[in-house]
Amino acid sequence: MSDYSKLVKALTKSEILQKWTEITPLEEVSGVPTSSGSTSANENVFEGHDEEQIKLMEELCIVLDYDDIPIGAGTKKLCHLMTNINEGLLHRAFSVFLFNEDGKLLLQQRADEKITFPNMWTNTCCSHPLCVPSELGTKGDDSADKNDLKTAVAGAKFAAQRKLYHELGISEEDCPISEFQFLTRIHYKSASGDESSKWGEHEIDYILILRTKNNIKVDPNLNEVRDFRYVSAAELKDMFEDKNLQFTPWFKLICETFLFQWWAELNQIGQFEDEIVHRLL
């Protein structure tokens, strides 16, 4: 176990809430999806960034402990600053891998406007469940255990459906909740760019597989997505050989450790489901 892993594992709920007083404890979360505070475009950390993307930094992510137990709500800004990540702040994410009937994977190139990892190619959709009942997996079920994996998976699927529409214009009809297949979780950390970057990711990422028809409508939000394409496994490997292309670190990690094995067995994808958090730190 790395020193960083030990740091994250050692952080208790009380220590997390004491260290980052901006976090709202889970039991006090109101269900409102954005922060009540303001995120000023004049803050130095946002200098030169897109106004719409700055506003999205007010969204409330699900702050976690090492064991993927929800602690509370923290703004996207709080969760993505490397100063906080380097001290162990961790949040929940999801990554969707959408395959069409031909077995091709839908990739997106993140927009230049993105604050983190701009212009990089990545999997179909990668984002964060909000700290609200539907995306915690507890909507309509007061007895649901927020610490239970099944509950968390349900929330991640709702978040994935929301973001597929927001980023790529894919309708709910083309990505019904029932068609998402949860596989596993990965835990990783990466700066956005070089190690001097102000921004980064430190996530437990829920991997979701989606099989769709060939003719689904994709209408990208250009503030989120610069380009998209469907690729075969061979075509993706060729893309990795192109030195002019950049890829998000989580996508590269997943490709290096899991993706091509999953891809070869798409019709039996359920065999890869597990309850493990794969630590790729």
N, C-alpha and C positions, 0 to 999 in steps of 0.2 A: 504494500500500500504506500502510495506517495505521501510526502509531507502535506501536500495540499489536501489529499483525501482525508488524512488524519485530522486536519484542521476543520474541515466541513463536518466530519463525523462527530467531532467533539462538541459542536455547538448545540446547546439545548434550546428548547423553546424560549425559556426565560432569557437566556443570553442573546438570542436573536432579537427578541423584542426590546431588550435593553440597549443593544448595540445600534439598532436601526429604529429609532423612536417614531419614524414616519410610517411604519407598518401598523395597520389596524389589525388587532387580534381577530382571529376567525370568528369568535363568538360575538364580536361587536360589528361585524360586517353587515351593512344595511341591504345589500343586494343591488346597490347603484353601481353601474359598470365603470364609471370614471371617477377620478379623484375630485374632491370638493375644492382642492387647492388649485392655484393657477400655475401654469408653466409658461413663463415669459419667454418670448422669442429673443429678448435682449440678454438672456443669460449667456455667458461666454461659451458654455458647453454646447449651445445650439447655434452659435454664430455661423452664418452661411448655409444653414439647413432649410429645407422646405417647410413652409408654414403648416401644411396639412399633416406632414409627418411629425412635426413638433407637437401638434394637438394630440396625436395618437400616443405620444409618450405619457399622457395622463391616464391612460387605461390602467386598470388594476389587475396585475398578475397574481397568481397563487404562489405565495412564498412557502417554501418547503424546508423540512429538515432532511438530513442525509437519507432517512428511510422513506422518503416520499410522503411524509405525513404533513398535511396542510397546517401552516402556522398562522397565516393571515394574508392580508392584501397589501401589496406594495406596488407603487406606480411602475410602469414600464421603464421610465427613466431611472428610478432607483435601482431596479433589477439589472439594468444593462450598463451601468457605469463600472468601469474596471476597478475603480477605487473600492467599490463595494464587493465586486466579484472576488478580488484578491483577498478579501477578508472572509470569504466563504458564503456570501449571500447566494441562495439557490432558488430557482423557480421552476414551475411546470410548463412544458411545451408539448406540441404534437408535430408529427411529420406525416403527411399524406403521400402515398405512392399510388397514383392512378394509372391503371393499365387498361387499354382498350381491347376490343375483341381480337385484334391481331397480336396481342401480347406486347404492344409497344407502350413505353412509359412516357407520360406527359411531364416534360421539364418546363421550368420557367426561368427566365433571366430576371433577376431583381432589378427594379428601376434605379436609375441614377439618383432619384430623390430619396431613396432609403437612407436612413441614418446609419444603420448597421449593414455591413456586407453589400454595399451597392454594386450593381452591374455584374454580380456573380451568378452563375448558373447553379441551379439547385433542384431538388425534388419538386413535385407538383405544387405543394403548399406546405409551409412551415410557419407556425405562429404559436400563440399562447391561449389556453383557456382563461377566461376572465374569472375573477373571484366573485361569481354570482351563482345562485342556486342551480340554474340550468347547466352551467359549465363546471360546477363542482360535482354534478351528477345527482343533486338532491331535490330538484324541482318537483313539487307534487308529492314528495315522500318525506315527511318529517322524521320518519324513523330511519332513514338511510344513514349509513355510517360513512362519514366523510373520509375516514381512514381506510376504507375497504377498496381494494383494487377494482372490483366490478363497478362500484360507484364512480370512481375516478375515470374509468374507461368510458362510461356513459357520458360524463361531462366532456371528455376530450372529443368524442364523436360529434356532440352538438357544436362545439367550438369549430371543429373541422368543417362542418357543413356551412356554418356562418362565414368562415374565411374563404372557402372555395368560391362562394358567391361574391364576396367583397373584392377579392383579388383577381379572379378569373371569370366572373360572371356566370359560373356554372350553377344552374338552378337546383332547387331542392329535389325536383322530380328526377334529375339526372344523378343525384348523389343522396339517395334516401339513407337515413340513419341505419336502417337494417342491413344495408349492403357494406358498411365499413367492417373490416376484419381487423381486430386488434391482434398484434403479434407479440410485441415485447417492449421493453423500455431501455433506453441508453442514457448514461450520465456522462456528460462531457463539458469541457470548458475551452473557450477560445476567444482571443482578442479579435476585433474587427480590423483586419489589416495587420500591421506590425505590432510588436509588443508595447510600443509607445502610444497606441491608440487609447482614446478616452472610453471607447465603447467595446462591448463584447457580449458573449453568451456564457451562461453557466446554468445548465438545464438538466432536468430529467425529462427526456423526450419520449412521448408515447408514439409508437410506430403503428400507423393505420394503412391497410391495403384496401384499395377500391377498384373493382372491376366494372367497366362501363361499356356501352355500345360505342361503335366507331363514330357515330354522327352527332355526338353531343355538342351543344353550342358552347364555344369558348369565346368570351368577350372581355379581354383583359382590361383592368383598371390601370391606365398608363401611369398613375402616380405610384402604383405598386409593382407593376410588371412591365418590363421593357420589351420582352420577346418570349415566345414559347414554341415548343416543338415536341412532336412525338418521336421517340427513338427506340430502336432495337438495342439489345445488349451489345451487339457488335458496334453499332453506331455510337453508343455512349463511350465505349472503350476508345474509339477513334477520337472522340471529343477530348478525352483525357490526355491524348497525345498532342493536342493542339496547344502550343505554348501561349497562344494569344487569348485563350479562354481561362477564366478563373472560376473556381467552384467553392461553394460554402464549405467550411470545415466539417460540419456535421454530415453533410451529404457525402463527402469524401470518406469520412470514417465509416459510415454505414455501407458504402460501396466496398470498401476494403475488407470489412468484417462479415457482412451478411448478404448484401443485395443480390449478387449474381447467383448465389445458391437459392435464394427465394425465387428469383426470376425463372430459374430452370424448372421449378416445381410449382408454378402458379396454380395449377389445377388441384394440387394437394397442399395449398399454402397453410392450411390449419395445423399441419404437423409441426410447424415452427413456433406455435404459440407457447409462451411460457410466462411465468410470474417473476422472472429474474430482472433485476436492474443490472444491466451490463455496464460496468465501470470502465469507461474509455478515457480516463484522465491521464 
